[in-house]
């Protein structure tokens, strides 16, 4: 079973609730609290509660257990002065959408894209000699994030804690070779890009359960072709049928006319790092704003494995915040969105 609170343990505040019936565990829900940038809030910074991991045993569904768990978690949020509660689900998860939107009054807020790229253990990417990649010190990374991304939606106020966490493997910048990058982050090149890497595989492992026949056939055939005809350089699908880990790229940012190429180089660098330094990392994952088509274009990913539209829903827990929340949902979403790696 592993650590039942591994997905929330690294958050500033967290709680897990369980539902029991006749001494049997029939439901569970988790939540975390943090301070983030929310533009509809008068002070821009707001306390938000994140709901995740809602599960009800199949034999006990449609009995109000899920509703009771959500209600109790919202009460915990309110007791801790939370301004907004939000959750993420698959866009086509009708049961989840009905529960949160129809019953609890959550509002559809954002539709970020989850991008997944498999790690090819037999091949490393060649990174152009015209691109220089440098690992930043923690203080440099924090300075750059606060300077260039602090105005982005859901940017965490405690970014320093995230960067200091042992699961954060580091922050890297890429820029054209020959240009200089200030040691304190104050001087930046005309084009540059940065990202950080979170080792989600150290927290928990994934495994593909029942896969469609087409996926099984593609997995087997791609490995055979890659083994006997490596010169073709066809992409192969890793073994997802046994437990595996993944890296999560967060805080992806780009500046300048050549930054798209630099983002791609950083992603290739992370792929090579996963291939060479991790035994069980099978995929590289990131999540970007649904309207950030430019950034999405430069991040290598497989459409077969990715989710083009995740769904975030949000709810104001204080009466004074409800009008501003309604106004926000009427305005076009901002392009960028900061996804906290602690909530993946």
N, C-alpha and C positions, 0 to 999 in steps of 0.2 A: 504493500500500500504506500509506503514511503511517508514523507512528511505531509500531513493533511493541510497545513497552512503555509506550504512553501511559496505559494503565489502571493501571499500578503505579508510574510514575515519581515520583509525589508522595507515596508512602508512605515511612516512616522507613527501612525496609530492604526490598529487593526482589530478585528473581532470576527469570530466564527460562531455561528449559532447552529444548533442541531434540533431536529424534531424527533420525538420518540412517541411510539404508540405501542402499548402493551410490552414495554421493555425492548422494543425493536426500533432500530434507527431507520427512519423513513424519509428524512429530508435534511438538507444542509444548505447553508448560505454563508458567504463571506463578504466582508466589507473593509474598506480602508479610508482614512481621512488624511488630507494634505491641503496645502495652500498653493493655488495656481493663479495664473493670469487669466482672467475672464473679463472681456471688454465690456460686457453689459453691466458689470458691477461698478458702483460709483467710485470705488477706490482702485479699480482694476484688479486687485488681489481679492480672492474669495476662498473660503473654506469649502472644499467639495468632498463628497463621499462617493466612493466608487463601489458599485455592487457587482459581485462576480460569484461564480461557482454555485449558482442556484441549481440544486438537484433534488428531485423527489422520486422515490422508488416507484417503478411502473405500476405496481399493484395498488398504490395509494394515491394516484393522481386523481384530479377532479374532486378532491375532498377539502379543498381550501388550505392545504398544508403550505403550498408555495406562497399563497397570499399572506398567510400568518407570518411566515419567515420574512418576507419583504417588509411587512408592516413593523415587525419588531426591530428590524435593522434600521428602518427609517426613524424609529423612536430613538435609537442609539445615536444616529446622526444629529437629530434635533437637540438631544441632551448635550451634545458636544459642539453646539453653535454652528452647525454646518449650513451654508447658504444654499447649495445645490447638491442634489444627488444625481448620479448618471450611471449608465450601464451600456454595455456593448453586446451585440448579438449578431447573428447572421441575418441578412435582410429577409430571407425567406423562412425564418423560424417563426411560423405563425403563432404558436403557443406562447412564445416569449413576448412577441409584439402585442398580442391581445392582453396579456397579463399586465405589462408595464404601461402601454399606451392607452388601451381601452379602459382598464380597471383602475390603475393608479394615476392616470393623468400625466404620464411622461410625454414629452414632445420630441418628435424626430429632429435631431440636432445636426449631425454630420454623417457623411458616408465615406470614411477613409478607405483606402485600398491597401490590402495586405499583399505584399509581394514576396514570393518565395523562389529561391534559386537553389538547385541541388548542388552539392559538393561532389566534384568528380575526383575520386581518390587516385586516378591514374594520370591526371594531367594538371599542370599548373598553367595559369595565365601568364603570358608575357606582358610586362608593363613597359611602356615606352620609355626609352632613355631620356626623352625630353621632359619627363615628369619626375619631380622630386617629392618623395613622401617622407614626412617627419612625424615622429611621435611627440606629442606635447606633454609637458608637465601638467599635473593636476591643476595648479594655479593658473597656468596659461589657458587651459581648456575652459575653466570656469569664467575667466575674464572674457573670452571670445563668445561664449554662450550668452552671458549676461549683456554683452554689447550688441550682438547681432540677432539674438533670438528671444530676448526677454519680452518682446512685445507680441510674440506669437501666442495664439490661443492654447491654453492649458500648459503653458511653460511652468514647470515646478519651481516654487520659491526656494526649495532646498536642493537645487541642482548640485551644490557642493557635496551633499551627502550621497547623491547618486554616483558622482564621479569618484568618491572615496571608497565606495563599496567594493568588496573583494570580487564581486561578480563582474564589475566593470573592468574589462581587460585593458582599456586605454582609449585615448582620443588621438586621431591622426589627421594631419592636414596634407593636402596635395597642392602643388603650385608649379608653374613652369620652371624648369631647371635654368639657373642663371639669375633668377630673381631672388630677392631676399625676403625672409619672413622674420619680423622682429621677435626677439627672444621674449619680450613681455606681451606680445600679441598686439601691441599698439600700431606697428607698421605692417600692413598686409600688401601682398602683390596685387597687380591689376586683375588677375583671375586666381581664384583659389576655392577650395572645397574642404569640408571637414566632416567627420563622423566619429561616433564612439561605438564600442562593441560591448555587448552584455552577454555573458556566458549562461544562457538560460538552461543549457544542458546539465549544469551542475545542480540546478534546483530540482528538475524533474525530467523524465524521459517520455518520449512519444512513441506510439506504435500504430501502424495502420491496421485496422481490424479487417472487416470484410471489404475487399477491394474488387472493383469490376474486372471482368475477364480481360477487357482491353488493356487495363493497367498491368495485369500480370503478364500478358503476352508481350507488351512493350518493354517491361523490365527485363525479361529473359532475353528477348531478341536483341535489345540494345547492348546488353553485356556481351553477348556472343560476337556481335559485329565489332564492338570496341576491342575485344580480345584478339580476334583473328585479323581484323582490318583496321589497325590503329591509325593508319595513314589517312583514313577517311575523316577522322576527328569528329565523329558523330556524338552528340551529347547522350550520355547514358543515365538511366534513372537508378539511384542508390537503392539498397535494400531497406524498405520501409516496414517490412513485416516483422522485424525484431526491434526491441527498444533502441531508440537513438536520441541524440541531443541536437541542439541547434544554437547558432549564434543569432542574436538580435541586434541589428544596427539601429541606433537611435541618434537623435540630434544631427541628422543629415542636413547640411547647409551648403549653399553655393553662392559665389559672388563673381561677377565678371563674365565677359563674352566667351571665354574658353572653359568655363567652370563645368559644363556638361561632360566634357572629356575627362576632367579631373575627378568628377564623381564616379564615373565608370572605372577609372583607374583605382580609386579607393576600394570600390566593391570587389574588383579583381584581387587587390591586395588582401582583403579580408578572406576571400575564397582560398587563396594560397595559404594564409595563416591557419585556417580551419583544416585544410588538407594536411599540413605539415606538423601541426602542434596538438591536434585533437584526434583521439582515436574514434570517438563516436559521434562527432558532429557531421550530420548528413545534409543539412540545409542551412542556408543563410536567409533570415527573414527580416523584413522591415515593414513599416506602415507609414504611409504618406497621406496628406490631405487629398480628398477626392477630386478637388479642382487643380491640384498640383501636377498637371499633365506633363509639364516640362521636366520636372524632377523624375517622375515615373518613367519617362522615356529613356533616361540615362542610367537607370538602375537595372542591371541584368535580372531577369526573372522569367519563370515559365508560367504561361497562362494556364496550363494544365493544373498547376499546383497552387496558383494564386487566387485571391478573392478580390475581384474588382470593386465590390461595394460592401464593406462592413457597415453596420448601423449603430450609431451612438444616439441614445435617447437621454434627455435631461429633464429635471423637474426642480422647480424652486420650492424650497422648504420654508421660506419666510414670505409672508404676504407682501412685504415691500419689494420683493425681488420679482414678483410674478409679471408685472407690467413690462419691465425691462426685458424679461425673458421672451415674452410674446413678440416684442419689437425685434429682438435679435433673430428670431426664427424667420422673420419676414425679409430680412436683409440677405443678400447673397453671401455664401460662406467665404471666409478668407481662404487664400490658396494654401497657406502653410498650416500645419498642425503639429504640436509636439506630443509624441506618444511616450509616456513614462515606461521605461523598461521593467519597472517593478510590478507593472500591472499586466504584463504579457502572459 
